[in-house]
Amino acid sequence: MAELGFDGKVAIITGAGGGLGREHALEFARRGARVLVNDLGGSVDGTGGSKTAAESVVAEIEALGGEAAANGDSVATEAGGQAIVKAAIDAFGQVDIVVNNAGILRDKTFLGMTDDLLTPVIDVHLKGAFFVARPAWEYFREQGSGRVINTSSASGLLGNFGQTNYGAAKMGLVGLTRVMAAEGAKYNIKVNAVAPAARTRMTEDLLGPLADSLDPKLVTPLVVWLAHESCDTSGNIYSAAGGTVARFFIGLTQGTHRGSEISVESVRDDWEQINDETGYIVPGSPADEFKKLLAQWKAAGE
């Protein structure tokens, strides 16, 4: 098999001072990309900061013969996102790939969730992806190409006890990914999301006996493929864990149609059929849902 290379490409990877981000950065560099290694260098909850983590990964890349630059700006502010992209342009003259990987945890059950736990997590995961991708988008449009990989999570897609803030941010990234993919299509900008399960400092206490099987480096091949210029996929969500890769998708059941006769009682009576997954579809856009609706209305003679 021909090896996929990234010669001449520049990748920004946030949260790349350790865990998943570090593995991504090393693999992109091994394949010829020049890498901006961004990491605030703070604790798991986002407090503190040091450029040491990013500089350590840069040293690893340089020891491999690659090119990289360290950056310690926060993704959680618009100014930080702009500074991260500017650092890549200043160091390498261009940007081709953004991997939004930075993340923090401030877990608490819903009743105990407070704004000081909610807002910083939304700022880093959801707004952070926007703040970095937005200034990079201008370069992508000008050059007629670009790749963005957003890091979602099963905690958002499926829900996870005690992670109201994290789950909301991660599902928000799915919506962001879908809209970015739709808007980037005519400019050859591809945007996808990954939902990884991996042993990192954020998860190692939660994974228990599964931790040994969930090496973060086993997620990286999916991320690197999605970033390659030969990958035409856009707007999708992929699970990656322990060497297994699969696609998440949003399905829509056939449901029922009552037209003007719909009532609370008819919804109650139809509930089993409404939830029946037989014959579900996977709409690619809101327009696809309306096509289904129009077909049902036509079949009902409306």
WOMO-V685094 format. One record per residue. RES is the residue in one small letter. OMEGA is omega in radians with two decimals (* if undefined). BURIAL is I if it has 16 or more other ideal C-beta (glycine too) atoms within 10 Angstrom, else O. Layout:
# WOMO-V685094
RES_OMEGA_BURIAL ; RES_OMEGA_BURIAL
This chain:
# WOMO-V685094
m_3.11_O ; a_-3.13_O ; e_3.13_O ; l_-3.10_O ; g_3.14_O ; f_3.12_I ; d_3.13_O ; g_-3.12_O ; k_3.10_I ; v_-3.11_I ; a_2.97_I ; i_3.11_I ; i_-3.13_I ; t_-3.10_I ; g_-3.00_I ; a_3.14_I ; g_3.13_I ; g_3.04_I ; g_-3.11_I ; l_-3.09_I ; g_3.11_I ; r_3.13_I ; e_3.10_I ; h_-3.09_I ; a_-3.13_I ; l_-3.10_I ; e_3.06_I ; f_-3.13_I ; a_3.11_I ; r_-3.09_O ; r_2.97_I ; g_3.13_O ; a_2.93_I ; r_-2.92_I ; v_2.92_I ; l_-3.12_I ; v_3.13_I ; n_3.02_I ; d_3.11_I ; l_3.12_I ; g_-3.14_I ; g_3.12_I ; s_-3.11_O ; v_-3.14_O ; d_3.05_O ; g_3.14_I ; t_3.14_O ; g_-3.14_O ; g_3.11_O ; s_-3.14_O ; k_-3.04_I ; t_-3.09_O ; a_3.13_I ; a_-3.13_I ; e_3.11_I ; s_3.12_I ; v_3.06_I ; v_3.12_I ; a_3.09_O ; e_-3.13_I ; i_3.14_I ; e_3.09_O ; a_3.08_O ; l_-3.11_O ; g_-3.12_O ; g_3.12_I ; e_3.14_O ; a_3.06_I ; a_-3.11_I ; a_3.11_I ; n_-3.09_I ; g_-3.14_I ; d_3.13_I ; s_3.07_I ; v_-2.94_I ; a_3.10_I ; t_3.10_O ; e_3.13_O ; a_3.12_O ; g_3.11_I ; g_3.11_I ; q_3.14_I ; a_3.13_I ; i_3.13_I ; v_3.10_I ; k_3.12_O ; a_3.10_I ; a_3.13_I ; i_3.14_I ; d_-3.08_O ; a_-2.96_I ; f_3.06_I ; g_-3.11_O ; q_3.00_O ; v_-3.09_I ; d_-3.00_I ; i_2.99_I ; v_3.03_I ; v_3.13_I ; n_-3.03_I ; n_-3.07_I ; a_3.14_I ; g_3.05_I ; i_3.08_I ; l_2.96_I ; r_-3.01_I ; d_3.06_I ; k_3.08_O ; t_-3.02_O ; f_-3.11_O ; l_3.14_O ; g_-3.10_O ; m_3.11_I ; t_-3.06_O ; d_-3.13_O ; d_3.03_O ; l_-3.09_I ; l_-2.99_I ; t_-3.14_O ; p_3.13_I ; v_3.06_I ; i_-3.11_I ; d_-3.09_I ; v_-3.03_I ; h_-3.02_I ; l_3.14_I ; k_3.11_I ; g_3.09_I ; a_3.10_I ; f_-3.06_I ; f_3.12_I ; v_-3.09_I ; a_-3.06_I ; r_3.11_O ; p_3.09_I ; a_-3.10_I ; w_-3.14_I ; e_3.11_O ; y_3.12_I ; f_-3.13_I ; r_-3.12_I ; e_-3.09_O ; q_3.09_O ; g_3.09_O ; s_3.09_I ; g_3.13_I ; r_3.07_I ; v_3.04_I ; i_3.10_I ; n_-3.10_I ; t_3.09_I ; s_-3.12_I ; s_3.03_I ; a_3.10_I ; s_3.06_I ; g_-3.10_I ; l_-3.03_I ; l_-3.09_O ; g_3.12_O ; n_-3.08_I ; f_3.05_O ; g_-3.10_I ; q_3.12_I ; t_-3.09_I ; n_-3.11_I ; y_-3.14_I ; g_3.13_I ; a_3.13_I ; a_-3.08_I ; k_3.06_I ; m_3.04_I ; g_3.11_I ; l_3.07_I ; v_3.09_I ; g_3.10_O ; l_-3.14_I ; t_-3.09_I ; r_-3.12_I ; v_3.11_O ; m_3.13_I ; a_3.14_I ; a_-3.09_O ; e_-3.11_O ; g_-3.00_I ; a_-3.05_O ; k_3.12_O ; y_-3.08_O ; n_3.03_I ; i_-3.12_I ; k_-3.10_I ; v_3.12_I ; n_3.10_I ; a_3.05_I ; v_3.09_I ; a_-3.03_I ; p_2.92_I ; a_-3.04_I ; a_3.09_I ; r_3.07_I ; t_3.13_I ; r_3.10_O ; m_-2.99_I ; t_-2.97_I ; e_3.12_O ; d_-3.08_O ; l_-2.97_O ; l_3.14_O ; g_-3.08_O ; p_3.13_O ; l_-3.00_O ; a_-3.08_O ; d_-3.12_O ; s_-3.00_O ; l_3.10_I ; d_-3.12_O ; p_-3.12_I ; k_3.13_O ; l_3.05_I ; v_-3.00_I ; t_-3.13_I ; p_3.11_O ; l_-3.11_I ; v_-3.11_I ; v_3.11_I ; w_-3.13_I ; l_-3.13_I ; a_-3.06_I ; h_-3.08_I ; e_3.14_I ; s_3.10_O ; c_-3.09_O ; d_-3.11_O ; t_3.08_O ; s_3.07_I ; g_-3.09_I ; n_3.13_I ; i_-3.10_I ; y_3.03_I ; s_3.07_I ; a_-3.10_I ; a_3.03_I ; g_-3.13_O ; g_3.07_O ; t_3.10_O ; v_3.14_O ; a_-3.13_O ; r_2.92_O ; f_3.03_I ; f_3.14_O ; i_-3.11_O ; g_3.12_O ; l_-3.14_O ; t_3.08_O ; q_3.08_O ; g_3.14_O ; t_3.11_I ; h_3.13_O ; r_-3.13_O ; g_-3.10_O ; s_-3.13_O ; e_-3.11_O ; i_3.12_O ; s_3.07_O ; v_-3.10_O ; e_3.13_O ; s_3.06_O ; v_3.08_O ; r_-3.07_O ; d_-3.12_O ; d_-2.92_I ; w_3.14_O ; e_3.14_O ; q_3.10_O ; i_-3.10_O ; n_-3.12_O ; d_-3.07_O ; e_3.10_O ; t_3.08_O ; g_3.13_O ; y_3.05_O ; i_3.09_O ; v_-3.10_O ; p_3.14_I ; g_-3.11_O ; s_3.05_O ; p_3.13_O ; a_3.12_O ; d_3.09_O ; e_3.14_O ; f_3.06_O ; k_3.10_O ; k_-3.13_O ; l_-3.13_O ; l_3.12_O ; a_3.13_O ; q_3.14_O ; w_3.12_O ; k_3.14_O ; a_3.13_O ; a_3.11_O ; g_-3.12_O ; e_*_O
